[in-house]
Amino acid sequence: MDTGSIIATEADIEEIAREGYDRCHPEDSFADLVHRSAFSKEDRYLLRQWLSYARAEAQRRAAARSQDSHR
């Protein structure tokens, strides 16, 4: 993110990923995915994808807040 926007912390990014994953996978949990990722390269890749989504979503939210504050 650029320095003019609100920078999301890793905890914020993890929370966004957790919300999305838990919503899309009601039979599973993000915590279980994190645990499995230590043993499974497929789950490690899936976790990386969810965290990438969360970073992009955090940037989108920061940009939206920035635009709203300039109005």
PyMOL Python script that loads the backbone (N, CA, C, O; Angstrom):
from pymol import cmd

cmd.read_pdbstr("""\
ATOM      1  N   MET A   1       0.839  -1.183   0.000  1.00  0.00           N
ATOM      2  CA  MET A   1       0.000   0.000   0.000  1.00  0.00           C
ATOM      3  C   MET A   1       0.877   1.236   0.000  1.00  0.00           C
ATOM      4  O   MET A   1       2.001   1.216   0.502  1.00  0.00           O
ATOM      5  N   ASP A   2       0.353   2.311  -0.567  1.00  0.00           N
ATOM      6  CA  ASP A   2       1.165   3.519  -0.538  1.00  0.00           C
ATOM      7  C   ASP A   2       1.130   4.125   0.851  1.00  0.00           C
ATOM      8  O   ASP A   2       0.258   3.796   1.655  1.00  0.00           O
ATOM      9  N   THR A   3       2.068   5.005   1.136  1.00  0.00           N
ATOM     10  CA  THR A   3       2.189   5.543   2.489  1.00  0.00           C
ATOM     11  C   THR A   3       1.072   6.508   2.834  1.00  0.00           C
ATOM     12  O   THR A   3       0.893   6.848   4.003  1.00  0.00           O
ATOM     13  N   GLY A   4       0.315   6.956   1.841  1.00  0.00           N
ATOM     14  CA  GLY A   4      -0.798   7.864   2.113  1.00  0.00           C
ATOM     15  C   GLY A   4      -2.046   7.150   2.578  1.00  0.00           C
ATOM     16  O   GLY A   4      -2.984   7.796   3.047  1.00  0.00           O
ATOM     17  N   SER A   5      -2.082   5.836   2.462  1.00  0.00           N
ATOM     18  CA  SER A   5      -3.265   5.095   2.868  1.00  0.00           C
ATOM     19  C   SER A   5      -3.034   4.447   4.230  1.00  0.00           C
ATOM     20  O   SER A   5      -1.914   4.402   4.740  1.00  0.00           O
ATOM     21  N   ILE A   6      -4.093   3.963   4.783  1.00  0.00           N
ATOM     22  CA  ILE A   6      -4.003   3.273   6.062  1.00  0.00           C
ATOM     23  C   ILE A   6      -3.450   1.882   5.792  1.00  0.00           C
ATOM     24  O   ILE A   6      -4.015   1.129   4.999  1.00  0.00           O
ATOM     25  N   ILE A   7      -2.355   1.542   6.445  1.00  0.00           N
ATOM     26  CA  ILE A   7      -1.695   0.267   6.201  1.00  0.00           C
ATOM     27  C   ILE A   7      -2.314  -0.796   7.105  1.00  0.00           C
ATOM     28  O   ILE A   7      -2.409  -0.622   8.320  1.00  0.00           O
ATOM     29  N   ALA A   8      -2.729  -1.891   6.492  1.00  0.00           N
ATOM     30  CA  ALA A   8      -3.302  -2.997   7.251  1.00  0.00           C
ATOM     31  C   ALA A   8      -2.191  -3.781   7.929  1.00  0.00           C
ATOM     32  O   ALA A   8      -1.127  -3.995   7.348  1.00  0.00           O
ATOM     33  N   THR A   9      -2.438  -4.201   9.135  1.00  0.00           N
ATOM     34  CA  THR A   9      -1.479  -5.044   9.843  1.00  0.00           C
ATOM     35  C   THR A   9      -1.672  -6.490   9.409  1.00  0.00           C
ATOM     36  O   THR A   9      -2.681  -6.824   8.788  1.00  0.00           O
ATOM     37  N   GLU A  10      -0.719  -7.340   9.729  1.00  0.00           N
ATOM     38  CA  GLU A  10      -0.862  -8.762   9.417  1.00  0.00           C
ATOM     39  C   GLU A  10      -2.094  -9.343  10.108  1.00  0.00           C
ATOM     40  O   GLU A  10      -2.754 -10.227   9.562  1.00  0.00           O
ATOM     41  N   ALA A  11      -2.404  -8.850  11.305  1.00  0.00           N
ATOM     42  CA  ALA A  11      -3.604  -9.322  12.006  1.00  0.00           C
ATOM     43  C   ALA A  11      -4.864  -8.935  11.230  1.00  0.00           C
ATOM     44  O   ALA A  11      -5.803  -9.726  11.138  1.00  0.00           O
ATOM     45  N   ASP A  12      -4.886  -7.713  10.669  1.00  0.00           N
ATOM     46  CA  ASP A  12      -6.025  -7.286   9.853  1.00  0.00           C
ATOM     47  C   ASP A  12      -6.165  -8.169   8.620  1.00  0.00           C
ATOM     48  O   ASP A  12      -7.268  -8.581   8.263  1.00  0.00           O
ATOM     49  N   ILE A  13      -5.048  -8.454   7.979  1.00  0.00           N
ATOM     50  CA  ILE A  13      -5.053  -9.280   6.771  1.00  0.00           C
ATOM     51  C   ILE A  13      -5.532 -10.687   7.107  1.00  0.00           C
ATOM     52  O   ILE A  13      -6.339 -11.264   6.378  1.00  0.00           O
ATOM     53  N   GLU A  14      -5.038 -11.233   8.202  1.00  0.00           N
ATOM     54  CA  GLU A  14      -5.472 -12.569   8.610  1.00  0.00           C
ATOM     55  C   GLU A  14      -6.966 -12.588   8.918  1.00  0.00           C
ATOM     56  O   GLU A  14      -7.651 -13.560   8.597  1.00  0.00           O
ATOM     57  N   GLU A  15      -7.473 -11.537   9.529  1.00  0.00           N
ATOM     58  CA  GLU A  15      -8.908 -11.474   9.845  1.00  0.00           C
ATOM     59  C   GLU A  15      -9.757 -11.441   8.573  1.00  0.00           C
ATOM     60  O   GLU A  15     -10.799 -12.092   8.503  1.00  0.00           O
ATOM     61  N   ILE A  16      -9.315 -10.689   7.575  1.00  0.00           N
ATOM     62  CA  ILE A  16     -10.042 -10.651   6.300  1.00  0.00           C
ATOM     63  C   ILE A  16     -10.033 -12.041   5.659  1.00  0.00           C
ATOM     64  O   ILE A  16     -11.061 -12.508   5.167  1.00  0.00           O
ATOM     65  N   ALA A  17      -8.878 -12.694   5.668  1.00  0.00           N
ATOM     66  CA  ALA A  17      -8.772 -14.045   5.105  1.00  0.00           C
ATOM     67  C   ALA A  17      -9.661 -15.016   5.881  1.00  0.00           C
ATOM     68  O   ALA A  17     -10.344 -15.855   5.292  1.00  0.00           O
ATOM     69  N   ARG A  18      -9.643 -14.892   7.199  1.00  0.00           N
ATOM     70  CA  ARG A  18     -10.461 -15.776   8.049  1.00  0.00           C
ATOM     71  C   ARG A  18     -11.944 -15.612   7.736  1.00  0.00           C
ATOM     72  O   ARG A  18     -12.665 -16.598   7.583  1.00  0.00           O
ATOM     73  N   GLU A  19     -12.394 -14.368   7.643  1.00  0.00           N
ATOM     74  CA  GLU A  19     -13.811 -14.112   7.346  1.00  0.00           C
ATOM     75  C   GLU A  19     -14.208 -14.714   6.002  1.00  0.00           C
ATOM     76  O   GLU A  19     -15.246 -15.364   5.883  1.00  0.00           O
ATOM     77  N   GLY A  20     -13.370 -14.488   4.996  1.00  0.00           N
ATOM     78  CA  GLY A  20     -13.670 -15.011   3.661  1.00  0.00           C
ATOM     79  C   GLY A  20     -13.653 -16.525   3.611  1.00  0.00           C
ATOM     80  O   GLY A  20     -14.563 -17.147   3.062  1.00  0.00           O
ATOM     81  N   TYR A  21     -12.619 -17.115   4.184  1.00  0.00           N
ATOM     82  CA  TYR A  21     -12.490 -18.577   4.155  1.00  0.00           C
ATOM     83  C   TYR A  21     -13.640 -19.230   4.910  1.00  0.00           C
ATOM     84  O   TYR A  21     -14.257 -20.170   4.409  1.00  0.00           O
ATOM     85  N   ASP A  22     -13.930 -18.739   6.107  1.00  0.00           N
ATOM     86  CA  ASP A  22     -14.994 -19.344   6.910  1.00  0.00           C
ATOM     87  C   ASP A  22     -16.356 -19.195   6.240  1.00  0.00           C
ATOM     88  O   ASP A  22     -17.214 -20.068   6.373  1.00  0.00           O
ATOM     89  N   ARG A  23     -16.557 -18.086   5.517  1.00  0.00           N
ATOM     90  CA  ARG A  23     -17.818 -17.879   4.794  1.00  0.00           C
ATOM     91  C   ARG A  23     -17.924 -18.864   3.621  1.00  0.00           C
ATOM     92  O   ARG A  23     -18.998 -19.408   3.364  1.00  0.00           O
ATOM     93  N   CYS A  24     -16.818 -19.093   2.914  1.00  0.00           N
ATOM     94  CA  CYS A  24     -16.828 -19.978   1.744  1.00  0.00           C
ATOM     95  C   CYS A  24     -16.722 -21.457   2.099  1.00  0.00           C
ATOM     96  O   CYS A  24     -17.094 -22.313   1.296  1.00  0.00           O
ATOM     97  N   HIS A  25     -16.225 -21.763   3.281  1.00  0.00           N
ATOM     98  CA  HIS A  25     -16.020 -23.153   3.700  1.00  0.00           C
ATOM     99  C   HIS A  25     -16.643 -23.377   5.081  1.00  0.00           C
ATOM    100  O   HIS A  25     -15.923 -23.536   6.066  1.00  0.00           O
ATOM    101  N   PRO A  26     -17.986 -23.390   5.156  1.00  0.00           N
ATOM    102  CA  PRO A  26     -18.631 -23.511   6.475  1.00  0.00           C
ATOM    103  C   PRO A  26     -18.336 -24.841   7.170  1.00  0.00           C
ATOM    104  O   PRO A  26     -18.488 -24.946   8.387  1.00  0.00           O
ATOM    105  N   GLU A  27     -17.914 -25.861   6.410  1.00  0.00           N
ATOM    106  CA  GLU A  27     -17.618 -27.158   7.007  1.00  0.00           C
ATOM    107  C   GLU A  27     -16.191 -27.243   7.534  1.00  0.00           C
ATOM    108  O   GLU A  27     -15.798 -28.258   8.109  1.00  0.00           O
ATOM    109  N   ASP A  28     -15.417 -26.182   7.338  1.00  0.00           N
ATOM    110  CA  ASP A  28     -14.006 -26.148   7.719  1.00  0.00           C
ATOM    111  C   ASP A  28     -13.755 -24.840   8.469  1.00  0.00           C
ATOM    112  O   ASP A  28     -14.664 -24.021   8.601  1.00  0.00           O
ATOM    113  N   SER A  29     -12.559 -24.641   8.952  1.00  0.00           N
ATOM    114  CA  SER A  29     -12.237 -23.361   9.575  1.00  0.00           C
ATOM    115  C   SER A  29     -10.868 -22.891   9.102  1.00  0.00           C
ATOM    116  O   SER A  29     -10.018 -23.695   8.719  1.00  0.00           O
ATOM    117  N   PHE A  30     -10.671 -21.589   9.135  1.00  0.00           N
ATOM    118  CA  PHE A  30      -9.395 -21.003   8.749  1.00  0.00           C
ATOM    119  C   PHE A  30      -8.294 -21.506   9.673  1.00  0.00           C
ATOM    120  O   PHE A  30      -7.179 -21.771   9.225  1.00  0.00           O
ATOM    121  N   ALA A  31      -8.600 -21.637  10.950  1.00  0.00           N
ATOM    122  CA  ALA A  31      -7.605 -22.138  11.913  1.00  0.00           C
ATOM    123  C   ALA A  31      -7.153 -23.547  11.522  1.00  0.00           C
ATOM    124  O   ALA A  31      -5.967 -23.862  11.617  1.00  0.00           O
ATOM    125  N   ASP A  32      -8.080 -24.389  11.087  1.00  0.00           N
ATOM    126  CA  ASP A  32      -7.710 -25.731  10.653  1.00  0.00           C
ATOM    127  C   ASP A  32      -6.844 -25.676   9.397  1.00  0.00           C
ATOM    128  O   ASP A  32      -5.892 -26.445   9.267  1.00  0.00           O
ATOM    129  N   LEU A  33      -7.171 -24.762   8.464  1.00  0.00           N
ATOM    130  CA  LEU A  33      -6.358 -24.608   7.261  1.00  0.00           C
ATOM    131  C   LEU A  33      -4.929 -24.218   7.628  1.00  0.00           C
ATOM    132  O   LEU A  33      -3.970 -24.771   7.089  1.00  0.00           O
ATOM    133  N   VAL A  34      -4.794 -23.274   8.536  1.00  0.00           N
ATOM    134  CA  VAL A  34      -3.452 -22.845   8.972  1.00  0.00           C
ATOM    135  C   VAL A  34      -2.697 -24.031   9.562  1.00  0.00           C
ATOM    136  O   VAL A  34      -1.520 -24.233   9.263  1.00  0.00           O
ATOM    137  N   HIS A  35      -3.364 -24.804  10.389  1.00  0.00           N
ATOM    138  CA  HIS A  35      -2.728 -25.981  10.999  1.00  0.00           C
ATOM    139  C   HIS A  35      -2.306 -26.987   9.923  1.00  0.00           C
ATOM    140  O   HIS A  35      -1.175 -27.471   9.930  1.00  0.00           O
ATOM    141  N   ARG A  36      -3.215 -27.294   9.008  1.00  0.00           N
ATOM    142  CA  ARG A  36      -2.908 -28.272   7.955  1.00  0.00           C
ATOM    143  C   ARG A  36      -1.797 -27.784   7.033  1.00  0.00           C
ATOM    144  O   ARG A  36      -1.061 -28.595   6.471  1.00  0.00           O
ATOM    145  N   SER A  37      -1.669 -26.477   6.873  1.00  0.00           N
ATOM    146  CA  SER A  37      -0.665 -25.944   5.945  1.00  0.00           C
ATOM    147  C   SER A  37       0.764 -26.294   6.376  1.00  0.00           C
ATOM    148  O   SER A  37       1.684 -26.269   5.558  1.00  0.00           O
ATOM    149  N   ALA A  38       0.946 -26.613   7.638  1.00  0.00           N
ATOM    150  CA  ALA A  38       2.275 -27.018   8.108  1.00  0.00           C
ATOM    151  C   ALA A  38       2.662 -28.401   7.584  1.00  0.00           C
ATOM    152  O   ALA A  38       3.840 -28.760   7.574  1.00  0.00           O
ATOM    153  N   PHE A  39       1.665 -29.176   7.150  1.00  0.00           N
ATOM    154  CA  PHE A  39       1.915 -30.556   6.741  1.00  0.00           C
ATOM    155  C   PHE A  39       1.592 -30.835   5.281  1.00  0.00           C
ATOM    156  O   PHE A  39       2.001 -31.862   4.739  1.00  0.00           O
ATOM    157  N   SER A  40       0.859 -29.925   4.641  1.00  0.00           N
ATOM    158  CA  SER A  40       0.362 -30.184   3.298  1.00  0.00           C
ATOM    159  C   SER A  40       0.715 -29.035   2.361  1.00  0.00           C
ATOM    160  O   SER A  40       0.367 -27.883   2.623  1.00  0.00           O
ATOM    161  N   LYS A  41       1.402 -29.349   1.275  1.00  0.00           N
ATOM    162  CA  LYS A  41       1.758 -28.285   0.345  1.00  0.00           C
ATOM    163  C   LYS A  41       0.513 -27.729  -0.351  1.00  0.00           C
ATOM    164  O   LYS A  41       0.491 -26.552  -0.711  1.00  0.00           O
ATOM    165  N   GLU A  42      -0.521 -28.550  -0.547  1.00  0.00           N
ATOM    166  CA  GLU A  42      -1.760 -28.057  -1.149  1.00  0.00           C
ATOM    167  C   GLU A  42      -2.435 -27.030  -0.238  1.00  0.00           C
ATOM    168  O   GLU A  42      -2.896 -25.986  -0.699  1.00  0.00           O
ATOM    169  N   ASP A  43      -2.487 -27.340   1.063  1.00  0.00           N
ATOM    170  CA  ASP A  43      -3.076 -26.392   2.007  1.00  0.00           C
ATOM    171  C   ASP A  43      -2.199 -25.159   2.184  1.00  0.00           C
ATOM    172  O   ASP A  43      -2.714 -24.060   2.387  1.00  0.00           O
ATOM    173  N   ARG A  44      -0.894 -25.325   2.109  1.00  0.00           N
ATOM    174  CA  ARG A  44       0.022 -24.175   2.179  1.00  0.00           C
ATOM    175  C   ARG A  44      -0.248 -23.229   1.010  1.00  0.00           C
ATOM    176  O   ARG A  44      -0.283 -22.011   1.184  1.00  0.00           O
ATOM    177  N   TYR A  45      -0.438 -23.796  -0.179  1.00  0.00           N
ATOM    178  CA  TYR A  45      -0.747 -22.999  -1.372  1.00  0.00           C
ATOM    179  C   TYR A  45      -2.104 -22.322  -1.216  1.00  0.00           C
ATOM    180  O   TYR A  45      -2.248 -21.145  -1.548  1.00  0.00           O
ATOM    181  N   LEU A  46      -3.107 -23.055  -0.712  1.00  0.00           N
ATOM    182  CA  LEU A  46      -4.438 -22.480  -0.507  1.00  0.00           C
ATOM    183  C   LEU A  46      -4.379 -21.334   0.508  1.00  0.00           C
ATOM    184  O   LEU A  46      -5.015 -20.298   0.309  1.00  0.00           O
ATOM    185  N   LEU A  47      -3.632 -21.511   1.575  1.00  0.00           N
ATOM    186  CA  LEU A  47      -3.468 -20.455   2.572  1.00  0.00           C
ATOM    187  C   LEU A  47      -2.827 -19.222   1.952  1.00  0.00           C
ATOM    188  O   LEU A  47      -3.256 -18.095   2.204  1.00  0.00           O
ATOM    189  N   ARG A  48      -1.793 -19.442   1.138  1.00  0.00           N
ATOM    190  CA  ARG A  48      -1.145 -18.315   0.447  1.00  0.00           C
ATOM    191  C   ARG A  48      -2.126 -17.572  -0.437  1.00  0.00           C
ATOM    192  O   ARG A  48      -2.099 -16.343  -0.495  1.00  0.00           O
ATOM    193  N   GLN A  49      -2.994 -18.300  -1.129  1.00  0.00           N
ATOM    194  CA  GLN A  49      -4.003 -17.666  -1.986  1.00  0.00           C
ATOM    195  C   GLN A  49      -4.973 -16.823  -1.171  1.00  0.00           C
ATOM    196  O   GLN A  49      -5.309 -15.706  -1.565  1.00  0.00           O
ATOM    197  N   TRP A  50      -5.421 -17.345  -0.050  1.00  0.00           N
ATOM    198  CA  TRP A  50      -6.353 -16.592   0.792  1.00  0.00           C
ATOM    199  C   TRP A  50      -5.691 -15.345   1.378  1.00  0.00           C
ATOM    200  O   TRP A  50      -6.325 -14.294   1.469  1.00  0.00           O
ATOM    201  N   LEU A  51      -4.434 -15.453   1.773  1.00  0.00           N
ATOM    202  CA  LEU A  51      -3.744 -14.269   2.305  1.00  0.00           C
ATOM    203  C   LEU A  51      -3.493 -13.238   1.207  1.00  0.00           C
ATOM    204  O   LEU A  51      -3.521 -12.037   1.472  1.00  0.00           O
ATOM    205  N   SER A  52      -3.254 -13.687   0.001  1.00  0.00           N
ATOM    206  CA  SER A  52      -3.093 -12.776  -1.134  1.00  0.00           C
ATOM    207  C   SER A  52      -4.406 -12.040  -1.402  1.00  0.00           C
ATOM    208  O   SER A  52      -4.419 -10.826  -1.608  1.00  0.00           O
ATOM    209  N   TYR A  53      -5.507 -12.789  -1.397  1.00  0.00           N
ATOM    210  CA  TYR A  53      -6.825 -12.159  -1.538  1.00  0.00           C
ATOM    211  C   TYR A  53      -7.035 -11.116  -0.440  1.00  0.00           C
ATOM    212  O   TYR A  53      -7.513 -10.013  -0.709  1.00  0.00           O
ATOM    213  N   ALA A  54      -6.683 -11.462   0.778  1.00  0.00           N
ATOM    214  CA  ALA A  54      -6.906 -10.569   1.913  1.00  0.00           C
ATOM    215  C   ALA A  54      -6.077  -9.290   1.791  1.00  0.00           C
ATOM    216  O   ALA A  54      -6.562  -8.210   2.127  1.00  0.00           O
ATOM    217  N   ARG A  55      -4.852  -9.396   1.322  1.00  0.00           N
ATOM    218  CA  ARG A  55      -4.023  -8.194   1.119  1.00  0.00           C
ATOM    219  C   ARG A  55      -4.655  -7.279   0.072  1.00  0.00           C
ATOM    220  O   ARG A  55      -4.705  -6.062   0.254  1.00  0.00           O
ATOM    221  N   ALA A  56      -5.137  -7.867  -1.028  1.00  0.00           N
ATOM    222  CA  ALA A  56      -5.791  -7.077  -2.073  1.00  0.00           C
ATOM    223  C   ALA A  56      -7.068  -6.432  -1.537  1.00  0.00           C
ATOM    224  O   ALA A  56      -7.357  -5.278  -1.855  1.00  0.00           O
ATOM    225  N   GLU A  57      -7.821  -7.154  -0.741  1.00  0.00           N
ATOM    226  CA  GLU A  57      -9.052  -6.618  -0.157  1.00  0.00           C
ATOM    227  C   GLU A  57      -8.731  -5.494   0.832  1.00  0.00           C
ATOM    228  O   GLU A  57      -9.450  -4.496   0.886  1.00  0.00           O
ATOM    229  N   ALA A  58      -7.670  -5.646   1.604  1.00  0.00           N
ATOM    230  CA  ALA A  58      -7.258  -4.594   2.536  1.00  0.00           C
ATOM    231  C   ALA A  58      -6.878  -3.329   1.768  1.00  0.00           C
ATOM    232  O   ALA A  58      -7.214  -2.222   2.190  1.00  0.00           O
ATOM    233  N   GLN A  59      -6.183  -3.488   0.648  1.00  0.00           N
ATOM    234  CA  GLN A  59      -5.827  -2.335  -0.182  1.00  0.00           C
ATOM    235  C   GLN A  59      -7.081  -1.668  -0.744  1.00  0.00           C
ATOM    236  O   GLN A  59      -7.191  -0.442  -0.754  1.00  0.00           O
ATOM    237  N   ARG A  60      -8.026  -2.488  -1.212  1.00  0.00           N
ATOM    238  CA  ARG A  60      -9.273  -1.939  -1.755  1.00  0.00           C
ATOM    239  C   ARG A  60     -10.026  -1.150  -0.683  1.00  0.00           C
ATOM    240  O   ARG A  60     -10.527  -0.055  -0.941  1.00  0.00           O
ATOM    241  N   ARG A  61     -10.098  -1.714   0.507  1.00  0.00           N
ATOM    242  CA  ARG A  61     -10.798  -1.029   1.605  1.00  0.00           C
ATOM    243  C   ARG A  61     -10.098   0.275   1.987  1.00  0.00           C
ATOM    244  O   ARG A  61     -10.756   1.281   2.251  1.00  0.00           O
ATOM    245  N   ALA A  62      -8.767   0.257   2.017  1.00  0.00           N
ATOM    246  CA  ALA A  62      -8.008   1.465   2.351  1.00  0.00           C
ATOM    247  C   ALA A  62      -8.219   2.535   1.293  1.00  0.00           C
ATOM    248  O   ALA A  62      -8.358   3.712   1.625  1.00  0.00           O
ATOM    249  N   ALA A  63      -8.245   2.144   0.021  1.00  0.00           N
ATOM    250  CA  ALA A  63      -8.469   3.099  -1.065  1.00  0.00           C
ATOM    251  C   ALA A  63      -9.869   3.692  -0.969  1.00  0.00           C
ATOM    252  O   ALA A  63     -10.054   4.887  -1.201  1.00  0.00           O
ATOM    253  N   ALA A  64     -10.840   2.876  -0.632  1.00  0.00           N
ATOM    254  CA  ALA A  64     -12.221   3.356  -0.485  1.00  0.00           C
ATOM    255  C   ALA A  64     -12.314   4.330   0.684  1.00  0.00           C
ATOM    256  O   ALA A  64     -12.991   5.353   0.581  1.00  0.00           O
ATOM    257  N   ARG A  65     -11.646   4.026   1.792  1.00  0.00           N
ATOM    258  CA  ARG A  65     -11.654   4.941   2.943  1.00  0.00           C
ATOM    259  C   ARG A  65     -10.976   6.258   2.584  1.00  0.00           C
ATOM    260  O   ARG A  65     -11.432   7.335   2.968  1.00  0.00           O
ATOM    261  N   SER A  66      -9.880   6.150   1.839  1.00  0.00           N
ATOM    262  CA  SER A  66      -9.140   7.347   1.429  1.00  0.00           C
ATOM    263  C   SER A  66     -10.005   8.223   0.539  1.00  0.00           C
ATOM    264  O   SER A  66     -10.034   9.442   0.710  1.00  0.00           O
ATOM    265  N   GLN A  67     -10.701   7.623  -0.400  1.00  0.00           N
ATOM    266  CA  GLN A  67     -11.585   8.395  -1.276  1.00  0.00           C
ATOM    267  C   GLN A  67     -12.716   9.039  -0.487  1.00  0.00           C
ATOM    268  O   GLN A  67     -13.068  10.195  -0.723  1.00  0.00           O
ATOM    269  N   ASP A  68     -13.281   8.289   0.446  1.00  0.00           N
ATOM    270  CA  ASP A  68     -14.373   8.832   1.270  1.00  0.00           C
ATOM    271  C   ASP A  68     -13.904  10.008   2.114  1.00  0.00           C
ATOM    272  O   ASP A  68     -14.665  10.951   2.331  1.00  0.00           O
ATOM    273  N   SER A  69     -12.671   9.969   2.591  1.00  0.00           N
ATOM    274  CA  SER A  69     -12.171  11.038   3.453  1.00  0.00           C
ATOM    275  C   SER A  69     -11.834  12.307   2.655  1.00  0.00           C
ATOM    276  O   SER A  69     -11.723  13.390   3.230  1.00  0.00           O
ATOM    277  N   HIS A  70     -11.675  12.173   1.343  1.00  0.00           N
ATOM    278  CA  HIS A  70     -11.362  13.332   0.498  1.00  0.00           C
ATOM    279  C   HIS A  70     -12.611  14.007  -0.039  1.00  0.00           C
ATOM    280  O   HIS A  70     -12.507  14.989  -0.774  1.00  0.00           O
ATOM    281  N   ARG A  71     -13.758  13.518   0.300  1.00  0.00           N
ATOM    282  CA  ARG A  71     -15.015  14.116  -0.197  1.00  0.00           C
ATOM    283  C   ARG A  71     -15.503  15.195   0.713  1.00  0.00           C
ATOM    284  O   ARG A  71     -16.541  15.802   0.451  1.00  0.00           O
TER     285      ARG A  71
END
""", "prot")
cmd.dss("prot")
cmd.show_as("cartoon", "prot")
cmd.util.cbc("prot")
cmd.orient("prot")
